[in-house]
Amino acid sequence: MTKQAKEITDTLVEANCDALGIGRKLASYYPEVWKKINWKMEYKNVKIEPKVTVNIIKTGNVF
């Protein structure tokens, strides 16, 4: 699943699509940085390293 998440995030960055809302969080938590950068140009340089952890808590039929 981590490999698939990496492929998806790479595709999003390549398409210049901020579907995860990284820019919104950056603007909210670091407004001074947000004001200094051109997000449309900087987003393509974002490195996203997803890590998926799965805990199976129950087995059986899924409804």
Secondary structure as UniProt FT lines:
FT   HELIX           2..14
FT   TURN            15..16
FT   TURN            19..20
FT   HELIX           22..29
FT   HELIX           31..36
FT   HELIX           39..42
FT   HELIX           43..45
//
